[in-house]
């Protein structure tokens, strides 16, 4: 055990910190956060326009919205938020990466945005002759929403990172159009961005034209989807892959490193895409294609935060005999309901505590298994594509994430009970030991 703890503390923890702080992964993570307000707002509109009739005893929310004449505008508002997430992510990733190099973030973001639009597919118009035969294909200038949503996130990541790197290289090497010192800073930055912008657009234009000549349907998105998206989709979209993510996430948290910061840049784009595919299916009444989505992970697997410690918070609040633990329970229980468990992780502690490692890894794993099979067998509806804040409290979160289903709320109650049952015996050992220390005056 000592050897394993030494490995966790001196090998895994430093590695996790290094990965979590790697500038490109950090830029991807922070860039996505710039799009999250739109995703959350768009999810609210989605919840209204796709509310199942059975959730309110047969009353049709969608029919009511249509009758009062606002269904169309709510649908349009949903499309104008969640449907452009890749567009915003492109700007955000390039902005954050350029900022990390000390160069101008907005300029890099705008260049990346233009490059993303350059690569995006256009609507096509089929022209026919008098006999009805197709004679030509005219490319229009309109870009479909499907080219801007979560399905294009891998393109957004690639374009954002590469564009920012090109911009950074030109700026740091001084390959720019330099203006006199008395010129306003904003004007100077605009002219400094001309050469890197021209180079970046030419680079992506060459990529686009090469793929066109090779006859690659779907362009860069298809290539990246095949190389990166397919393997990640198989891993992140399966129960085994989710358990693997849970295990690695928990191990990093156990060493005091934020596991989400290490892993989210890899798997969250895939789960967000699955979430949006569920959303699209729910909007037209089709069967939802994915069990595992972003809300699946945030609201059901890691209920209470890393390690799914909401049950431990309950133990501390109700069953503590140690005064220290009782006070910790009072302080930590409410934040745990919002998936914030920093106090428990570092004050109980669970971080680098060998006794607590077993429940810390086991609880979210069991949560993932229970939730997966409950949805697979139809006991609980799958998440409908509504993206809720990861701080959404249980019961309400489960109800909204599953399209207004009481089964989703009940499942979260069950998972809280599971968390409590797993943590309780380990908590009792720690509580007894801490009480002895308090009575002895230590």
Buried (B, 14 or more C-beta within 10 A) or exposed (E): EEEEBEEBBEEBBEBBBEBBEEBBBBBBBBBBEBBBEBBBBBBBBBBBBBBBEEBEEEEEBBEBBBEEEBBEEBBEBBBBBBBBBBBBBBBBBBBBBBBBBEBBBBBBBBBBBBBBBBBBBEEEEEEEEEEEEEEEEEEEEEBEEEBBBBBBBBBBBBBBBBBBBBBBBBBEEEEBEEBEEEEEEEEBBBEBBEBBBEBBBEBBEEBBEEBEEEEBEEBBBBBBBEEBBEEBBEBBBBBEBBBBBBBBBBBBBBBBBBBBBBBBBBBBBBBBBBBBBBBBBBBEEEEBEBBBBBBBBBBBBBBBBBBBBBBBBBBBBEBBEBEBBBEBBEBBBEBBBBBBBEBBBEBBEBBBBEEBBEBBBBBBBBBBBBBBEBBEEEEBBBBBBBBBBBBBBBBBBBBBBBBBBEBBBBBBEBBBEBBBEBBBEBBBEBBEEBBEEBEEEE
